[in-house]
Amino acid sequence: MIIRKVALNDAEKLVALFHLLDTETDFMLFEPGERQLTIEQQREQLPEWVDSNKQTMFVAEDAAGELVGFIVGVGGKMNRIRHSLYCAIGLRKSAQGKGVGRQLMTSLESWASQHTFHRIELTVMAHNAPARQLYTSAGFAEEGIRRDAMRVNGQYVDEIYMAKLLDANYQE
């Protein structure tokens, strides 16, 4: 498994991965068929992920060259939250439980530290026990609950806020 920064030529593979994840799991934001992202739109967006100091994307690529996971980190734009990086992660079922998520988290954390971020934060559906375990084992702490934050398969679902502080002595 190779973990690497996203590249400008990954648009087609990314769109395929996103659409596959939307159908393979109920833990992603988009429902099957809801995401309208085209390959051309993804091509236009990729330079923002490749060349930025405020946001990034890493992908997990298997031996066959297929993308099996991703993680994004998006930095706060306003001064008061500029030290925070919001992240989202997605993994194919075939890649789960094999350390791929941990490798993606480690890559993002390393990038965040190098780019002077102090905090990484995320939300996770309360019933997504494997993801919560991954985040907890990576040093994230639960900070709060968004009750009935989502509606999945006709049921309301709570989301858990989680965060990790990277450097307690952070100063910008």
C-alpha positions as CSV (number, residue, x, y, z in Angstrom):
1,M,0.0,0.0,0.0
2,I,1.3,3.4,-1.0
3,I,0.2,6.5,0.9
4,R,0.9,9.7,-1.1
5,K,-0.2,13.2,-1.7
6,V,-2.9,13.5,-4.3
7,A,-1.6,14.2,-7.8
8,L,-3.0,16.3,-10.6
9,N,-3.6,13.2,-12.7
10,D,-5.7,11.5,-10.1
11,A,-9.0,13.1,-11.1
12,E,-10.6,10.1,-12.7
13,K,-9.5,7.7,-10.0
14,L,-10.8,10.0,-7.3
15,V,-14.2,10.4,-8.8
16,A,-14.5,6.7,-9.1
17,L,-13.4,6.2,-5.5
18,F,-15.9,8.8,-4.2
19,H,-18.8,7.3,-6.1
20,L,-17.9,3.8,-5.0
21,L,-17.6,4.9,-1.3
22,D,-21.0,6.6,-1.6
23,T,-22.5,3.2,-2.5
24,E,-20.3,1.0,-0.3
25,T,-20.9,2.6,3.0
26,D,-23.6,4.6,4.9
27,F,-20.9,6.5,6.8
28,M,-20.0,9.0,4.1
29,L,-21.9,12.3,3.8
30,F,-23.3,11.7,0.3
31,E,-26.0,9.1,-0.4
32,P,-25.6,6.9,-3.5
33,G,-26.2,9.0,-6.6
34,E,-26.3,12.3,-4.7
35,R,-22.7,13.4,-5.5
36,Q,-22.6,15.1,-8.9
37,L,-18.9,15.6,-9.1
38,T,-17.5,15.1,-12.7
39,I,-14.0,14.2,-13.7
40,E,-13.6,17.6,-15.2
41,Q,-14.7,19.3,-12.0
42,Q,-12.3,17.2,-10.0
43,R,-9.5,18.1,-12.5
44,E,-10.2,21.8,-11.9
45,Q,-10.2,21.3,-8.1
46,L,-7.0,19.3,-7.8
47,P,-4.5,22.2,-8.0
48,E,-6.1,23.6,-4.8
49,W,-5.2,20.4,-3.0
50,V,-1.8,19.9,-4.6
51,D,-0.4,23.4,-4.2
52,S,-1.9,24.7,-1.0
53,N,-0.4,25.2,2.5
54,K,-4.0,25.4,4.0
55,Q,-5.5,22.2,2.7
56,T,-4.3,18.8,1.5
57,M,-5.3,15.4,0.4
58,F,-3.6,12.1,0.7
59,V,-4.6,8.9,-1.1
60,A,-4.0,5.2,-0.4
61,E,-3.1,3.3,-3.6
62,D,-2.9,-0.5,-3.8
63,A,-0.4,-2.6,-5.7
64,A,-2.6,-2.5,-8.8
65,G,-2.7,1.3,-8.8
66,E,-6.3,1.6,-7.6
67,L,-7.2,4.2,-5.0
68,V,-8.7,2.5,-2.0
69,G,-8.8,5.5,0.4
70,F,-8.3,9.2,1.0
71,I,-8.0,11.8,3.7
72,V,-8.5,15.5,3.3
73,G,-7.6,18.3,5.7
74,V,-9.0,21.8,5.3
75,G,-7.6,24.6,7.3
76,G,-9.7,27.3,8.9
77,K,-9.9,30.5,6.8
78,M,-10.6,33.1,9.4
79,N,-7.9,34.2,11.8
80,R,-9.6,32.8,14.9
81,I,-9.7,29.3,13.5
82,R,-6.7,29.3,11.2
83,H,-4.8,26.9,13.5
84,S,-7.5,24.2,13.0
85,L,-7.6,21.6,10.3
86,Y,-10.9,19.8,9.7
87,C,-10.4,16.3,8.3
88,A,-12.5,13.7,6.5
89,I,-11.5,10.2,5.6
90,G,-12.9,7.5,3.4
91,L,-11.8,3.9,2.9
92,R,-13.0,1.1,0.7
93,K,-14.3,-1.9,2.6
94,S,-11.5,-4.0,1.2
95,A,-8.9,-1.6,2.8
96,Q,-10.5,-1.5,6.3
97,G,-8.9,-3.2,9.2
98,K,-5.5,-3.3,7.6
99,G,-3.8,-0.1,9.0
100,V,-4.6,2.0,5.9
101,G,-6.7,4.5,7.9
102,R,-4.0,4.8,10.5
103,Q,-1.4,5.5,7.7
104,L,-3.6,8.1,6.2
105,M,-4.1,9.8,9.6
106,T,-0.4,9.7,10.3
107,S,0.4,11.3,6.9
108,L,-2.2,14.1,7.5
109,E,-0.9,14.7,11.1
110,S,2.7,15.0,9.8
111,W,1.6,17.5,7.1
112,A,-0.4,19.5,9.6
113,S,2.5,19.8,12.0
114,Q,4.8,20.9,9.2
115,H,2.2,23.6,8.2
116,T,1.8,25.0,11.7
117,F,-1.6,23.6,12.5
118,H,-2.3,23.1,16.2
119,R,-5.6,21.2,16.0
120,I,-7.1,18.5,13.8
121,E,-10.8,18.0,14.2
122,L,-13.5,15.8,12.7
123,T,-17.0,14.5,13.1
124,V,-18.0,10.8,13.1
125,M,-21.3,9.1,13.2
126,A,-21.9,7.8,16.8
127,H,-22.6,4.3,15.6
128,N,-19.4,4.0,13.5
129,A,-17.4,2.1,16.2
130,P,-14.4,1.1,13.9
131,A,-13.8,4.8,12.9
132,R,-14.2,6.0,16.5
133,Q,-11.7,3.3,17.6
134,L,-9.2,4.5,14.9
135,Y,-9.5,8.1,15.9
136,T,-9.2,7.4,19.6
137,S,-6.2,5.2,19.1
138,A,-4.6,8.0,17.0
139,G,-5.0,10.3,20.0
140,F,-8.3,12.1,19.2
141,A,-10.6,12.9,22.1
142,E,-14.4,13.2,22.0
143,E,-15.5,16.8,22.6
144,G,-19.2,16.8,22.0
145,I,-22.3,15.4,20.4
146,R,-24.5,16.8,17.6
147,R,-27.8,15.1,18.3
148,D,-29.8,13.9,15.3
149,A,-27.2,15.6,13.1
150,M,-27.8,13.3,10.1
151,R,-30.6,11.2,8.7
152,V,-29.3,7.9,7.4
153,N,-31.7,5.3,5.9
154,G,-34.7,7.1,7.5
155,Q,-33.1,7.2,11.0
156,Y,-31.6,10.1,12.8
157,V,-28.0,9.7,13.8
158,D,-25.9,11.5,16.3
159,E,-22.4,12.8,15.3
160,I,-19.5,13.0,17.7
161,Y,-17.0,15.9,17.5
162,M,-13.5,14.7,18.0
163,A,-10.2,16.5,18.0
164,K,-6.4,16.2,18.6
165,L,-4.1,18.9,19.7
166,L,-0.8,18.6,17.9
167,D,1.4,20.9,20.0
168,A,0.4,22.3,23.3
169,N,3.0,25.0,23.0
170,Y,1.6,26.3,19.6
171,Q,2.2,30.0,18.8
172,E,1.5,31.6,15.5
